[in-house]
Amino acid sequence: MTAHNKAKKNEISNVVLMPGDPLRAKWIAENFLDNSVLVNEVRGMLAYTGLYEGKKVTVMGHGMGNPSIGIYSYELFSFYNVDLIIRIGSAGSYTKNIKLHDLFLVNNAYSDSTYAESLEVPVKNKTIPSWDDINEIIVKTANENNINIKQGTAHASDAFYSSIPLNEIIKKSKAEVVEMESFALFVNAIKLNKKAACILTCSDS
């Protein structure tokens, strides 16, 4: 157990799905997992473990921003022996090519955050997910199920209400969408030699 997670080690799967909102985690557990059990509720960050098609899966909220997902994913990787975390979140579109409700798979995460520097991970402003092992499987699965999923760069912003002109942000980040967490998740995966991915739904433009 940690200061932020009261689950016992064997109550967390080695595969964790992480939406930002803990109530989304609750909804996913109730609608997609069999025999799901609430294993954490510290600070209201709900986590459930159950079975999906017979496989043990945990779904847990991660809150908003790089620091928040940074804490929860670091602890899952380090103290619960989690091998893979897939963030399943929402994003805003920076381009007309990404429309409302489109699915977007993050190939690169751009951020001005100092999170990587704090962990001494030398990635500067851009980091990548576990492409060979995870993103390829996600793309293959989407294709097999006739699900259109777009790919590209996400801007993992530290500020929801930024004062910087949008055109300057887009030019600097070269991102198609904006969210707030993928960068820290990928940095943790690199730091701890784990696997991570990020699938986003475009919720606004």
C-alpha positions as CSV (number, residue, x, y, z in Angstrom):
1,M,0.0,0.0,0.0
2,T,1.0,3.6,-0.6
3,A,-0.1,7.0,0.7
4,H,-2.4,7.3,-2.3
5,N,-3.5,3.7,-2.9
6,K,-4.8,1.3,-0.2
7,A,-5.1,-1.7,-2.5
8,K,-3.1,-4.8,-1.6
9,K,-0.5,-5.9,-4.1
10,N,-2.5,-8.9,-5.3
11,E,-5.6,-6.7,-5.8
12,I,-4.1,-4.8,-8.8
13,S,-3.8,-6.4,-12.2
14,N,-0.5,-6.2,-14.2
15,V,-2.6,-4.4,-16.8
16,V,-4.3,-1.1,-15.8
17,L,-6.7,1.2,-17.8
18,M,-6.6,4.8,-16.5
19,P,-9.2,7.4,-17.3
20,G,-8.8,10.8,-15.7
21,D,-12.1,10.9,-13.9
22,P,-12.5,8.3,-11.2
23,L,-16.3,8.2,-12.0
24,R,-15.4,7.0,-15.5
25,A,-13.4,4.2,-13.9
26,K,-16.5,3.3,-11.9
27,W,-18.7,3.3,-15.1
28,I,-16.2,1.2,-17.0
29,A,-16.0,-1.4,-14.2
30,E,-19.8,-1.6,-13.9
31,N,-20.3,-1.9,-17.6
32,F,-17.4,-3.9,-18.9
33,L,-15.9,-6.0,-16.1
34,D,-17.3,-9.1,-14.5
35,N,-17.1,-9.5,-10.7
36,S,-15.4,-6.1,-10.3
37,V,-14.3,-5.1,-6.8
38,L,-13.5,-1.6,-5.5
39,V,-9.9,-1.8,-4.3
40,N,-9.0,1.8,-3.7
41,E,-10.9,5.0,-2.8
42,V,-8.2,7.1,-1.2
43,R,-8.8,10.8,-2.0
44,G,-11.7,9.6,-4.1
45,M,-9.5,8.1,-6.8
46,L,-11.5,5.0,-7.4
47,A,-9.9,1.8,-8.6
48,Y,-11.7,-1.5,-9.5
49,T,-10.4,-4.9,-10.4
50,G,-12.4,-7.4,-12.3
51,L,-12.4,-9.7,-15.3
52,Y,-12.7,-8.8,-19.0
53,E,-13.3,-11.9,-21.1
54,G,-11.7,-13.9,-18.3
55,K,-8.6,-11.7,-18.0
56,K,-7.9,-9.8,-14.8
57,V,-7.9,-6.0,-15.4
58,T,-7.8,-3.0,-13.1
59,V,-9.3,0.3,-14.0
60,M,-8.3,3.3,-12.0
61,G,-8.7,7.1,-12.2
62,H,-5.6,9.3,-12.4
63,G,-6.8,12.8,-12.0
64,M,-5.9,15.8,-14.0
65,G,-2.4,16.9,-15.1
66,N,1.1,15.4,-15.5
67,P,1.8,15.5,-11.7
68,S,-1.3,13.6,-10.8
69,I,-1.0,10.8,-13.3
70,G,2.7,10.9,-12.5
71,I,2.1,9.9,-8.9
72,Y,-0.5,7.2,-9.6
73,S,1.2,5.6,-12.5
74,Y,4.6,5.7,-10.8
75,E,3.2,3.9,-7.8
76,L,1.4,1.3,-9.9
77,F,4.6,0.6,-11.9
78,S,6.9,0.6,-8.9
79,F,4.9,-0.9,-6.0
80,Y,2.2,-3.0,-7.6
81,N,4.3,-4.6,-10.4
82,V,2.1,-3.3,-13.1
83,D,3.5,-4.0,-16.6
84,L,1.2,-1.9,-18.8
85,I,-0.9,1.2,-18.3
86,I,-3.2,2.5,-21.0
87,R,-4.5,6.0,-20.5
88,I,-8.1,6.2,-21.9
89,G,-8.9,9.8,-21.8
90,S,-10.4,12.8,-23.6
91,A,-8.7,15.5,-25.7
92,G,-9.3,18.7,-27.6
93,S,-8.7,18.9,-31.3
94,Y,-6.1,21.4,-32.7
95,T,-7.0,20.6,-36.3
96,K,-10.1,20.1,-38.5
97,N,-8.8,16.6,-39.4
98,I,-9.6,15.5,-35.8
99,K,-13.4,15.8,-35.3
100,L,-15.6,15.3,-32.3
101,H,-15.8,11.7,-31.1
102,D,-12.8,10.6,-33.2
103,L,-10.4,8.2,-31.5
104,F,-6.8,9.3,-31.4
105,L,-3.8,7.1,-30.6
106,V,-0.8,9.1,-29.2
107,N,2.5,8.4,-31.0
108,N,4.3,11.3,-29.5
109,A,3.6,13.4,-26.4
110,Y,4.9,17.0,-26.4
111,S,5.1,19.1,-23.2
112,D,6.9,22.0,-21.6
113,S,6.6,20.3,-18.3
114,T,9.7,19.7,-16.2
115,Y,8.4,16.3,-15.2
116,A,11.0,14.4,-17.2
117,E,13.8,16.6,-15.9
118,S,12.7,15.9,-12.3
119,L,13.0,12.1,-12.9
120,E,16.3,12.6,-14.8
121,V,14.8,11.1,-18.0
122,P,16.6,12.8,-21.0
123,V,13.6,13.3,-23.3
124,K,13.4,17.1,-23.4
125,N,10.0,18.1,-24.7
126,K,8.9,14.9,-26.5
127,T,8.4,11.3,-25.5
128,I,6.9,8.3,-27.1
129,P,4.8,5.3,-25.9
130,S,5.7,1.6,-26.2
131,W,5.1,1.6,-30.0
132,D,6.4,-1.8,-31.0
133,D,4.6,-3.8,-28.4
134,I,1.4,-1.9,-27.6
135,N,0.5,0.8,-30.2
136,E,0.8,-1.8,-33.0
137,I,-1.5,-4.1,-31.2
138,I,-4.0,-1.3,-30.7
139,V,-4.0,-0.3,-34.3
140,K,-4.3,-4.0,-35.4
141,T,-7.2,-4.5,-33.0
142,A,-9.0,-1.4,-34.3
143,N,-8.6,-2.4,-37.9
144,E,-9.9,-5.9,-37.2
145,N,-13.0,-4.4,-35.6
146,N,-13.5,-1.7,-38.3
147,I,-12.8,1.1,-35.8
148,N,-11.2,4.2,-37.3
149,I,-8.4,5.4,-35.1
150,K,-6.2,8.3,-36.0
151,Q,-2.6,8.8,-34.8
152,G,-0.2,11.6,-34.1
153,T,1.2,14.0,-31.5
154,A,-0.6,15.1,-28.3
155,H,0.2,18.3,-26.5
156,A,0.3,17.4,-22.8
157,S,-0.3,20.9,-21.5
158,D,0.3,22.0,-17.9
159,A,-2.3,24.7,-18.1
160,F,-6.0,24.2,-19.1
161,Y,-6.5,28.0,-19.3
162,S,-3.4,29.1,-21.1
163,S,-2.8,32.7,-22.1
164,I,-0.4,31.8,-24.9
165,P,-2.1,32.3,-28.4
166,L,-3.3,29.0,-29.8
167,N,-1.5,29.3,-33.1
168,E,1.8,29.7,-31.2
169,I,1.1,26.5,-29.2
170,I,0.3,24.5,-32.3
171,K,3.4,25.8,-34.1
172,K,5.6,24.9,-31.2
173,S,4.2,21.5,-30.3
174,K,3.2,20.3,-33.8
175,A,0.4,18.5,-32.1
176,E,-3.0,17.5,-33.4
177,V,-4.7,17.3,-30.0
178,V,-4.3,18.6,-26.5
179,E,-4.7,16.9,-23.2
180,M,-2.7,17.0,-19.9
181,E,-1.3,13.6,-18.9
182,S,0.3,11.5,-21.6
183,F,3.8,13.0,-21.2
184,A,4.2,12.0,-17.6
185,L,2.9,8.5,-18.2
186,F,5.4,7.9,-21.0
187,V,8.2,9.3,-18.9
188,N,7.4,7.0,-16.0
189,A,7.3,4.0,-18.4
190,I,10.8,4.9,-19.7
191,K,12.1,5.5,-16.2
192,L,10.9,2.2,-14.9
193,N,11.2,0.1,-18.0
194,K,7.5,-0.5,-18.3
195,K,5.0,-0.2,-21.1
196,A,2.4,2.6,-21.7
197,A,-0.1,3.8,-24.3
198,C,-2.7,6.5,-24.6
199,I,-6.0,6.4,-26.5
200,L,-8.0,9.6,-26.5
201,T,-11.5,10.5,-27.6
202,C,-11.9,14.0,-29.1
203,S,-14.4,15.7,-26.8
204,D,-14.1,19.3,-28.0
205,S,-12.5,21.3,-30.8
